[in-house]
Amino acid sequence: MLKKTVEHLLLRFGFQLARTPRHLRVKKIAPLPVSVGKFTIDIPNNSLMPDLFAVNPDYSSELGRLVAVTRNKYPRLCVIDVGANYGDSVAIVKSFADVPILCIEGDEQCLGMLRQNLEQFANVEIHNLFLGEKSETISARFEKKGWNATIIPSNNGSSRELGLTSLDDFMSTVGAFSDCKVLKVDTEGFDCRILRGGLSFLAEVKPVIALEYNRDNMSRIGETGIETLGLLKDIGYDTILFYDGQGRLVVSNSLTDMDVINDLHQYANGRDGAIYYYDLCLFHRDDADIAADFQTGERERLRMANES
């Protein structure tokens, strides 16, 4: 109680109590049980995620609600989870709907714990590969390997050859991919490149898309992002919802209003805006009914949170 009182008084004068985040105090890396939705999974103690879920148990839960609403229209749907990490997205989705999930994760240091965490779930496949804009071999180095792998194309001494597969080429190996009606992509800056590598799949299947839009990570690899949103508009995507990094709805809009989309893009630049990055949900115009249901539910959820 005293701590909260002191924190409140300091905030009035522009100060905030803080301590070094737990993941930066780790001396020995070890698995840490973390509650994610209705389940418990192991996450390394040097990851940011245990702190995120401890502070905000509903972190990223919009993905689960998105899948549940989409399943009302497509009861046979399958989810594609690009950047599966340690299985946190699977736990979130399975907390809302027991649907098949295709997990794609290229980081070898994640795979052992990912496989272990997913043993508690049925109808989940793991594919060990990295996706890119096209199927090719590039020279790249890694940052944050083992907990939030970030690919930086480069040719310095720490670089190595890395094989990439386009989403279109990957989907050509998946049977009955027309049921893959939800696509989640969270790949630390490569997200828009992966979408561009799957434009044929997106145009044909028109999945609902859950996407991390992190301009800080994108700028490090020469990716702007905004043009990819324009490409999605060109193939029929319309409704877009913007969430802050904690999963709080910011605004819902249409991709046809690119002036507003650009304003939002310019604001969350990873450095100056109060919102560091966005999570996006995008709907094809053929699923305007799903978009409307989801918007209504998310707005009501925000209203209730504000009144509690």
N, C-alpha and C positions, 0 to 999 in steps of 0.2 A: 504493500500500500504506500509506504514511504517512497519507494523507488518511483512508482507511477506519479506521485505528487511532485517529486523533484523533476522528473522528465517533463511534466506538463508545464511547470514554471519556467524551465529552461527554454522550452519551445516558444514560449511567449516572447522571449528575447532573442530568438533566432539561433539557439544552441540545441544540441542533441547529444545525449549520452550514447556512446558506442563502444563496443569492444571488438577485438580482432575476431573476424568470423571463424567459426569452429574449423572449417575446412583448411584454413591457413595455419591453424595451430597443431595440425596432425603431425605426429612424429613417426608413426608407424601405420601404414595403410592396412585397413582391415574392413571386412564386411560389416555393415551396420543395418539392423532391421528397421525398416521404415514403413509406416502405415500409408498406403496409397489407395484411396477409395475404400472398398470393403476388404482389401487384401493387405498382406505384409510381404514386402520384397526386400532383398538385400541390396544395398547400394554402398559403394566404397565411402569411407568416412572422409576422404579428401575431395568429395564432390559437393557442389553447392546444393544438390537436391534435398538431402536430409533437412537442412535448415529451411529451405523453401516450404516443404510439406509440414514441418513443425510449426512454422509461423502461420501458414495458410493451408489448412487441410483440404480446401477446395481448389488448390492450385491446378490450373489446366483442366478443371472439370468440365469446361464448356465442350471439350472434345467428346466426353461421354454423353452429354445431353444432345449434342449434334448427331451422334450415331443413333441414339434412341429415337429421335424425331424422324430421321431419315428411314429407319427401319419400319416405321408405320406405313410408309408408301412402298418400300422395297423389302419385304419380309425375308428375302433370301440374300440380303446384302452381305458382302465381304469387305473388310477394311484392309487397306494397304498402309502399313506403318513404316515410313521411310525415316530412318534414324531412330531405330527402336531402343537404342541405348541399353538400359538394364531392365526394360520391360515396364517402365512406369506408365507409358501410354496404354499398353495392353491391360494393366490393372485398372486404369481409369475406364477404358471402354467396357471391360468385362463387369465392372461395377454397375453399369447401366444396361448392358445388353450382351447376352452370350452369343456372339456372332463369330464367324471364322475371321482370322486375322493373318495376313502375310507380313511378317517382319523382315525388314531389310536393314542390316547393320554390317558395316565394313570394318569397324575397329576390332581387331583381334583381341585386344585387352578387355573388351566388353563381353565377348561372346560366351566365355565360361560362365560368368554370373548370369548373363541373359538366359542361357539354356537352363541353368538351375532354377531361376525364378519362374520360368514358364512351364516347369513341370506340373505346377498346380492347375494349369489351364488346359482345356480341351480345344481342338480345332485351331491350333496355332502352328504356323510354319516359320522357320528361320532361314533366311537366305543371306549368305555371307558375301556381300559385294558392296561397292560404292557406286552410286549413280552420278551421272553428269549430263551435260547438254548433248553429248554424242558418245558413242562407243569408241574409245581411244585409249592410248597410253600417254600419260603426261608425267612431267617431272614436278614433284611437289614435296613439301615438308609438312609435318604435323605439329600442331600445338594442342595442348590439353588432351593428349592421348590417354585413353583409359577411362575418361569420365565425361568428356564433351568434345570429342575429336573435331578439330578444325583444320581443314585442308587449305594450305596456302601454296598455289602453284609458284614454283621458283626453281632456280638452277644453282643454288649455293651448295656449300659443302655438306649440309645436312639433308639435302634433297634425295629422293629415291624415285624410281619409276613406280607409277601407280596406275593400275587399270581401272577405267571407268566404263560403265554400261549405261546406255540411255534407257529411260523409262519405257519408251516404245519397244526397244529390243527386249527388255526384261518381260514386258507384258505379252510378247509374242510366245513366250515359253509357258505362260499360265493358261490352263484350261478354263473355260467358262468365265473369262475375265469380264464379261458383260455384267456380272453380279458385283463387281468391285465398285460400289457406288459411293464409297468414302475414301478419300486419299488424304493422309496426314503426312506432312513433310516438315521435318525439323532437323536441319543439317548445317547449322552454323555458317550461313552465308551462301551455300550452294543451292538453296531452296529454289530460287527463280530459274537457275540454270537447269535444274532437274525438271521443272515444269516445261521449259522450252524443249527439253529432250523427250517429252511425252505428249506433244500437241496432238498427234494423231489419235492416241488413246483418249485424251481429254475431249476431243471433238466428237469421237464416236460414242463413248460411254457416258460422258458428262457427269462425272462424279462430283459430289460435294467435296470441297477442298478446305482442309485446315492447314494453315501455312504460317511458319515463323517469318516475320519480315523485319530483319535486323540490319539496319543500314550500316552500323559500325562494322559488323562482320563482312557485309557485302562490299563495302568500300575498299577493304583490304585486298580483295581479289579483282578489283576493277568492275564490280557489278553495281548497277544503279537500282534495278528493281522495278522502277515505274513503267518502263517499256513493256515488261512482262505482264503487268496488269492490263495494259492496253491490248496485248495479244489475246489475253483471256476474254476481254470485251469483244474482240473481233470474232471469236468462235462461239459467242452466245452467252458468256457469263455476265451476270447482271448484279444481283444483290451482293453486297460486301459488308461484313461486320468487322469493326476494329476493336480489339481488346488491348488493354495495357499488359505489361509483363506479369501481372499478378492475376490475370483472368477476369478483370473488371471491364464490362462493356463501356466503350467510349462513345461510339456512334455507329449507326447503320446508314448505308447510303447506296446509291446505284453507280455502277462503273460508267454509266453514260455521263455522269457529272464529274468529268476528269479534272475540273478546276478544284473542286473540293478534295478529290483524291490526291491531287498534287500538293494542296495545302497540308494535308495530313502527313504526306510523305516528307515534306520539307521540315515539318515540326519535329518529328521523332528521329533526329539525326544521330542519336547515340552519344551526343556530347552536351548539348545545350538545353534540350527539351526536358521537362519533368518526366515525360514518358520516354524511357530509353529505347524500347522497341515495341512492335506490335505483334500480336497473334491475329491472324485473319481467318475468317470463314467466308467462303465464296460459293455462290449458287448459280447454276445455269438457269437461263430464263425458262427452260422447260420444267424446272422444279420451283417455280415461283410459289407454289402452294406450300412446299416444305419451308422455303425461306420465310414466308409470312407466319407460319406456325412457330418457327424458331425465334423470329424477331419478337413475337408477342410474349413468348415464354421468357426470353432473356430480359426484356424490358420490365416485365412484372417481377422477375427475380431481383433486379436492381432496385426497383421501387420498394419492395419489401425489405431489402437490406438497408436501405436508407431510412426506413421508418422504424427499424428495430432498435 
